[in-house]
Amino acid sequence: MNTLTGTGMLLRLALRRDRWMIAVWTVFTSVVPLGFVSAFNATAPTAAARQDFVDTSVHNTAFIIAYGPLHGSTLGQLVTWRAGFIPVIVGLVALLLMIRHTRTEEEAGRLELVGATAVGRHAGLAAALISVLVGSAVVSALSALALVSAGLGAGGAVVFGLGLLLTGCAFAAAGAIFAQLTAGAGGARGIAIVVLGAAFLVRGIASVSQQSGGSLGWLAWLSPVAWAGEFRPYAGDRWWIAVPCLLATAALVALAVTLAGRRDLGSGMIQPRPGPAEAAAALRTPLALAWRLHRGALFSRLAGFAVVGYALGAVAESISHLLDNSGAAARDLLAGLGLRGSLLQQYVDGMMTLAAVVAAAYAIQAALRPRAEEVAGLAEPMLATPVQRLRWAWSHFLFALLGPTLGLAVFGAVLGLAHGINAGDVAGQVPAMLGAALVQLPAVWLFTGVAVALFGLLPRLAAWAFAALPLSLFLGWLGAELQLGEFVTGLSAFSHIPKLPAEPLSVLPLAVLTAMAAALIAAGSAGIRGRDLPIG
Amino acid sequence: MTDAISVTGLVKSFGPARALDGLNLSVRTGEVHGFLGPNGAGKSTTLRILLGLMRADSGQARLLGGDPWTETAELHRRLAYVPGDVTLWPGLSGGEVIDLLGRLRGGMNQTRKKDLIDRFALDPRKKGRTYSKGNRQKVALVAALASDAELLVLDEPTSGLDPLMEEVFREVVREEQRRDGRTVLLSSHILGEVESLCERVTIIREGRTVEAGSLAELRHLSRTSVQAELASPAAGLEDLPGVHDLRADGARVSFDVDAPALDDVLRHLTAAGVRSLVSRPPTLEELFLRHYDTTPVGALR
């Protein structure tokens, strides 16, 4: 029996378990560039208009950080540039899928079950790698097809797809390494997300440097997030980039295999420290336990909000200068894209919505923690003590309500501070940006409400709360893009949030969203009181 | 003597599957009661209803004189529970879990906790994710046994423990019961454990109680195996009530006989002239195997 025996069988198992996940991921990521094609065709139909857009955008540091360097003004170049955040999504899914099929399986003891059958030592790792590779290949093929179907050249389309495929492979290999480091899947995911964030920042630095003729452009080679852009689809189609990317991926896989061979089942390269023999005096209530379980996620989210808030605030000032550089043309262009108000306001709106989406994802995750405890069998021993169900559930919901609140407060305050320092208006910008961030909360809480209601009333479907977020965003985006009218756009919770500080603070939509959230939470709580627990 | 637990006609369905179908269970205060049944018979569902985690569709369940669904918090102060499949929070050490559960229950005896940790040879400093199944079980056992609860609800508490630790568990339960007169409801598959700890047992199958009583009574209800060599063939033996599985080979016979019919059957045998006789009382295994048999309940009757 060689070390890969049984890989095919495990691969089928992995693909079977992920069929929905892969379907959503591949279709979503490959359809998005089509949206950009129609958006650019509608707003910048002529070469001159596109050139105007490029002239504006190359000075916008935030755009360059988010999407990478911009190499030209043809439609293909603009669309593939604007799709520059897709490598981040591909990387994220690849990392999470890898860890899900390796370390999570091992931690749950399922790998042991499978490993005792006629399965080779490295079959699990190989099956996980191939399944992510299959997913990336589907993304790659569908994306290329989408671009070709939109009338863009086939060469650039294939190169664009190839870039995404190799991004997926590189992050799958990186995920395979992270899965060897810690004994827990949570720790491995934490490392993966930090590394992905670092790769994104490195691409940002490299891109800004490339765009401004600086000397740090070579940093792009260190960040797999940047590789897809280095292929330069529709701007030279640099096929040969595939060679160094494949070599680097092969080296990462070799490292993962070496690490996997050096450790025992269930252990990691980083040994867990022993804990205390007795609980601290404060660990005596459900809330104290919830704090223990939530604090790691809370602190890492707060740190993330602070770092990203600072980076986004620091570049905000350069956007307000754009008006002087490009003048009316840029303003018209942005108005044509459906954006109103000053460039800075547009930027703030976009970033605040982005932060609200991240906060909402965190809210859903925190609100579903008691469901995870229920499924894992951890709720049962708790609820066999005098602790009442609602007290137990609410000790978690508290983090789903206050965690995002703190996160957005940190984001707004830090963004305002960084921008205020540049603009010489700290006293004015901090409260303004704090307000613009906090006003998002009712929409965020609505997602807490959806998660709580599902947990209480339809616990088996609780994980679908995560689907509510992209669905809401997608409807808002689709409605605006296809001009389907207020009704469809209005299904997105975020579309009701007043755009502070330019717009006045309208209380009614906020009150309605908050009331809806409260009603959902109340319904969920009633469900928790009345239902069987655990429901498997 | 009052009953610590009394359950009558309990019914619980999960969708189309009927997990409990008129189950009865009564546990007297101060006794160790064995709760037995094959996998999927409804043991854990019954315990969850008694703990107020699930609500029965119909029937009555009383626990320590209260309603387990409406008086949850009050009743839980007086009991401790070890679930069938113990999972621990991956980031908390075993010692932390023991202390937390004890404090949530309203305090525990520190000396007894230390003593139990020693006797079960548990390392309380390891994190939840690093414990083996047996060690997770020990954490839950220490947390429950170190409490001053008057009722212990234990769902297959020794699964995953090695024989040495099983023995420690038996000792501890016996001590606790002698000292405080605690009531223990013990769901188990391990016959030796049930035989050595339990005064009375309830056997359930497919959500119904099929047998309840003291071990002595249950033995009495079962059949004795008889093999005999007779002077002449015993005519009419097959017609006697209570005789089963008769095999006759000339003057040699072997059969099973119900305990109440034993007297008549022996008289019949002596009439034919007994050369040799072997009779064997039912073992517990036979008793259980009869009830664990997977043929439907109706077919047995």
HADDOCK unambig.tbl for C-alpha pairs under 7 A between the chains (distance, minus, plus):
assign (segid A and resid 274 and name CA) (segid B and resid 125 and name CA) 5.42 0.50 0.50
assign (segid A and resid 274 and name CA) (segid B and resid 126 and name CA) 5.13 0.50 0.50
assign (segid A and resid 274 and name CA) (segid B and resid 127 and name CA) 6.32 0.50 0.50
assign (segid A and resid 275 and name CA) (segid B and resid 93 and name CA) 5.18 0.50 0.50
assign (segid A and resid 275 and name CA) (segid B and resid 125 and name CA) 4.82 0.50 0.50
assign (segid A and resid 275 and name CA) (segid B and resid 126 and name CA) 5.84 0.50 0.50
assign (segid A and resid 275 and name CA) (segid B and resid 127 and name CA) 6.00 0.50 0.50
assign (segid A and resid 276 and name CA) (segid B and resid 93 and name CA) 6.42 0.50 0.50
assign (segid A and resid 276 and name CA) (segid B and resid 95 and name CA) 6.91 0.50 0.50
assign (segid A and resid 276 and name CA) (segid B and resid 125 and name CA) 5.26 0.50 0.50
assign (segid A and resid 277 and name CA) (segid B and resid 93 and name CA) 6.97 0.50 0.50
assign (segid A and resid 277 and name CA) (segid B and resid 95 and name CA) 4.67 0.50 0.50
assign (segid A and resid 277 and name CA) (segid B and resid 96 and name CA) 6.67 0.50 0.50
assign (segid A and resid 277 and name CA) (segid B and resid 124 and name CA) 4.97 0.50 0.50
assign (segid A and resid 277 and name CA) (segid B and resid 125 and name CA) 4.53 0.50 0.50
assign (segid A and resid 278 and name CA) (segid B and resid 95 and name CA) 4.82 0.50 0.50
assign (segid A and resid 278 and name CA) (segid B and resid 96 and name CA) 5.20 0.50 0.50
assign (segid A and resid 278 and name CA) (segid B and resid 99 and name CA) 6.64 0.50 0.50
assign (segid A and resid 279 and name CA) (segid B and resid 95 and name CA) 6.42 0.50 0.50
assign (segid A and resid 279 and name CA) (segid B and resid 96 and name CA) 4.12 0.50 0.50
assign (segid A and resid 279 and name CA) (segid B and resid 99 and name CA) 5.82 0.50 0.50
assign (segid A and resid 279 and name CA) (segid B and resid 100 and name CA) 6.91 0.50 0.50
assign (segid A and resid 283 and name CA) (segid B and resid 100 and name CA) 6.18 0.50 0.50
assign (segid A and resid 284 and name CA) (segid B and resid 100 and name CA) 5.45 0.50 0.50
assign (segid A and resid 284 and name CA) (segid B and resid 103 and name CA) 5.56 0.50 0.50
assign (segid A and resid 284 and name CA) (segid B and resid 104 and name CA) 6.10 0.50 0.50
assign (segid A and resid 285 and name CA) (segid B and resid 104 and name CA) 6.37 0.50 0.50
assign (segid A and resid 376 and name CA) (segid B and resid 87 and name CA) 6.94 0.50 0.50
assign (segid A and resid 377 and name CA) (segid B and resid 87 and name CA) 6.03 0.50 0.50
assign (segid A and resid 378 and name CA) (segid B and resid 87 and name CA) 6.12 0.50 0.50
assign (segid A and resid 378 and name CA) (segid B and resid 88 and name CA) 6.59 0.50 0.50
assign (segid A and resid 381 and name CA) (segid B and resid 83 and name CA) 6.86 0.50 0.50
assign (segid A and resid 384 and name CA) (segid B and resid 51 and name CA) 6.29 0.50 0.50
assign (segid A and resid 384 and name CA) (segid B and resid 76 and name CA) 6.13 0.50 0.50
assign (segid A and resid 384 and name CA) (segid B and resid 81 and name CA) 6.44 0.50 0.50
assign (segid A and resid 385 and name CA) (segid B and resid 76 and name CA) 5.18 0.50 0.50
assign (segid A and resid 385 and name CA) (segid B and resid 77 and name CA) 6.58 0.50 0.50
assign (segid A and resid 385 and name CA) (segid B and resid 104 and name CA) 6.16 0.50 0.50
assign (segid A and resid 385 and name CA) (segid B and resid 105 and name CA) 5.15 0.50 0.50
assign (segid A and resid 386 and name CA) (segid B and resid 72 and name CA) 6.84 0.50 0.50
assign (segid A and resid 386 and name CA) (segid B and resid 73 and name CA) 4.04 0.50 0.50
assign (segid A and resid 386 and name CA) (segid B and resid 74 and name CA) 6.65 0.50 0.50
assign (segid A and resid 386 and name CA) (segid B and resid 76 and name CA) 4.82 0.50 0.50
assign (segid A and resid 386 and name CA) (segid B and resid 77 and name CA) 5.47 0.50 0.50
assign (segid A and resid 386 and name CA) (segid B and resid 104 and name CA) 6.76 0.50 0.50
assign (segid A and resid 386 and name CA) (segid B and resid 105 and name CA) 5.89 0.50 0.50
assign (segid A and resid 387 and name CA) (segid B and resid 73 and name CA) 6.37 0.50 0.50
assign (segid A and resid 387 and name CA) (segid B and resid 104 and name CA) 6.88 0.50 0.50
assign (segid A and resid 388 and name CA) (segid B and resid 73 and name CA) 6.41 0.50 0.50
assign (segid A and resid 532 and name CA) (segid B and resid 53 and name CA) 5.91 0.50 0.50
assign (segid A and resid 532 and name CA) (segid B and resid 54 and name CA) 4.30 0.50 0.50
assign (segid A and resid 532 and name CA) (segid B and resid 55 and name CA) 6.36 0.50 0.50
assign (segid A and resid 533 and name CA) (segid B and resid 53 and name CA) 5.32 0.50 0.50
assign (segid A and resid 533 and name CA) (segid B and resid 54 and name CA) 6.02 0.50 0.50
